[in-house]
Amino acid sequence: MVSSESSATVETYRLLIADVYQLAGLSRHTSEDIARAEGQSTARWHVLSVLSGGPMTVSSAARRLGLARQSVQRVVNELKAAGLVAGTGNPHDARAPLVQLSDSGSQTLARLDAAGHRHRSQLLADTELDAASLSQARATINQLIRMLSAPATGTTTNETTR
């Protein structure tokens, strides 16, 4: 039998996930506005951010972003045409060139990040949120991510007797 405390926990979890989706959507719209003001898109911003960690293949960038390789390839092609990234040879796989930020790409990313920082600072200044409360929220979300990432542990009676 499910306890009322367990039911309340599951319902609170469900509401938290709905809130996280809403937050992500609102944050995405804010990021779109910031990117548009800099003549970019959020997709370009995301790819530039991932590439700021150093040269990588399009497939590696796609994995980091949780997107299909083809989607990231399209954005990389746009960034190349704009001179924001450059392809280089891959010593480990000639068929999968490395992509890296150009100087112009680094400057563009710096402008995007600075604009995002200014905007978020203004928003946060109008709240009672501080680093400690945001860190606690992150800890809770990270605990839920670990929970959902863990292999399923539930087994049926038949599985345990085999």
C-alpha positions as CSV (number, residue, x, y, z in Angstrom):
1,M,0.0,0.0,0.0
2,V,1.3,3.5,-0.9
3,S,1.5,5.8,2.1
4,S,0.1,9.3,2.0
5,E,3.6,10.7,2.6
6,S,4.8,8.7,-0.5
7,S,1.9,10.0,-2.6
8,A,2.7,13.6,-1.5
9,T,6.4,13.1,-2.4
10,V,5.5,11.8,-5.8
11,E,3.0,14.6,-6.4
12,T,5.6,17.2,-5.3
13,Y,8.2,15.6,-7.6
14,R,5.7,15.8,-10.5
15,L,5.1,19.5,-9.8
16,L,8.8,20.2,-9.6
17,I,9.4,18.6,-13.0
18,A,6.6,20.8,-14.4
19,D,8.2,23.8,-12.9
20,V,11.7,22.8,-14.3
21,Y,10.1,22.6,-17.8
22,Q,8.5,26.0,-17.4
23,L,11.8,27.5,-16.1
24,A,13.7,25.9,-19.0
25,G,11.2,27.3,-21.5
26,L,11.3,30.8,-20.0
27,S,15.1,30.7,-19.9
28,R,15.3,29.6,-23.5
29,H,13.1,32.5,-24.6
30,T,15.4,34.9,-22.6
31,S,18.5,33.4,-24.3
32,E,16.8,33.7,-27.7
33,D,16.3,37.4,-27.1
34,I,19.9,37.9,-26.0
35,A,21.3,35.9,-28.9
36,R,19.1,37.7,-31.4
37,A,20.3,41.1,-30.1
38,E,23.9,39.9,-30.9
39,G,22.9,38.7,-34.4
40,Q,23.0,35.0,-33.4
41,S,20.6,32.2,-32.5
42,T,20.6,30.1,-29.3
43,A,21.6,27.1,-31.4
44,R,24.8,29.0,-32.5
45,W,25.4,30.1,-28.9
46,H,25.2,26.6,-27.6
47,V,27.6,25.2,-30.2
48,L,30.0,28.1,-29.6
49,S,29.9,27.4,-25.9
50,V,30.6,23.7,-26.3
51,L,33.5,24.4,-28.7
52,S,35.0,26.9,-26.2
53,G,36.3,23.8,-24.4
54,G,38.6,23.1,-27.3
55,P,38.5,21.4,-30.7
56,M,36.2,18.5,-31.1
57,T,34.3,16.6,-33.7
58,V,30.7,17.5,-34.6
59,S,29.6,14.1,-33.2
60,S,31.3,15.0,-29.8
61,A,29.7,18.4,-29.8
62,A,26.3,16.8,-30.5
63,R,26.7,14.3,-27.6
64,R,27.6,17.1,-25.2
65,L,24.5,19.0,-26.3
66,G,22.2,16.0,-26.4
67,L,21.3,16.7,-30.0
68,A,21.4,14.8,-33.3
69,R,24.7,15.1,-35.1
70,Q,22.9,16.3,-38.2
71,S,21.4,19.3,-36.3
72,V,24.8,20.3,-34.9
73,Q,26.4,19.8,-38.4
74,R,23.9,22.3,-39.8
75,V,24.8,24.9,-37.2
76,V,28.5,24.3,-37.6
77,N,28.1,24.8,-41.3
78,E,26.4,28.2,-40.6
79,L,29.2,29.1,-38.1
80,K,31.9,28.2,-40.6
81,A,30.2,30.3,-43.3
82,A,30.1,33.2,-40.8
83,G,33.8,32.7,-40.0
84,L,33.1,31.9,-36.3
85,V,34.5,28.4,-36.4
86,A,37.1,26.6,-38.5
87,G,37.7,22.9,-39.3
88,T,41.1,21.3,-38.7
89,G,42.4,17.8,-39.3
90,N,41.8,15.1,-36.8
91,P,44.9,13.0,-36.1
92,H,42.7,10.2,-34.8
93,D,40.1,10.0,-37.6
94,A,40.6,11.7,-41.0
95,R,36.9,11.3,-41.8
96,A,35.8,13.3,-38.7
97,P,37.5,16.7,-38.8
98,L,37.8,18.8,-35.6
99,V,36.0,22.0,-35.3
100,Q,37.3,24.9,-33.2
101,L,36.4,28.5,-32.5
102,S,38.0,31.2,-34.6
103,D,39.1,34.4,-33.0
104,S,35.9,36.0,-34.3
105,G,33.9,33.1,-32.7
106,S,35.7,33.6,-29.4
107,Q,34.8,37.3,-29.5
108,T,31.2,36.6,-30.4
109,L,30.9,34.0,-27.6
110,A,32.4,36.5,-25.1
111,R,29.8,39.1,-26.2
112,L,26.9,36.6,-25.8
113,D,28.2,35.4,-22.4
114,A,28.6,39.0,-21.2
115,A,25.1,40.0,-22.3
116,G,23.7,36.9,-20.7
117,H,25.5,37.7,-17.5
118,R,24.3,41.3,-17.4
119,H,20.7,40.2,-18.0
120,R,20.7,37.4,-15.4
121,S,22.4,39.7,-12.9
122,Q,19.6,42.3,-13.4
123,L,16.9,39.6,-13.0
124,L,18.5,38.1,-9.9
125,A,18.9,41.5,-8.3
126,D,15.1,41.8,-8.2
127,T,14.7,38.6,-6.1
128,E,15.7,37.3,-2.7
129,L,17.7,34.5,-4.4
130,D,21.4,34.2,-3.5
131,A,24.2,31.8,-4.4
132,A,23.4,29.5,-1.4
133,S,19.7,29.0,-2.3
134,L,20.6,28.5,-6.0
135,S,23.2,25.9,-5.0
136,Q,20.7,24.1,-2.9
137,A,18.3,24.0,-5.9
138,R,21.1,22.7,-8.1
139,A,21.9,20.0,-5.5
140,T,18.3,18.8,-5.5
141,I,18.1,18.8,-9.3
142,N,21.5,17.0,-9.5
143,Q,20.2,14.3,-7.1
144,L,17.2,13.8,-9.2
145,I,19.4,13.6,-12.4
146,R,21.5,10.9,-10.6
147,M,18.3,9.0,-9.6
148,L,16.9,9.0,-13.2
149,S,20.3,8.1,-14.7
150,A,20.8,5.1,-12.4
151,P,20.0,1.7,-13.9
152,A,16.5,0.5,-12.8
153,T,16.8,-1.6,-9.7
154,G,13.2,-2.9,-9.5
155,T,12.8,-6.6,-10.3
156,T,9.8,-8.9,-10.4
157,T,9.5,-12.0,-8.4
158,N,10.1,-14.2,-11.5
159,E,13.4,-12.4,-12.3
160,T,14.8,-12.9,-8.8
161,T,14.1,-16.6,-8.8
162,R,15.9,-17.4,-12.1
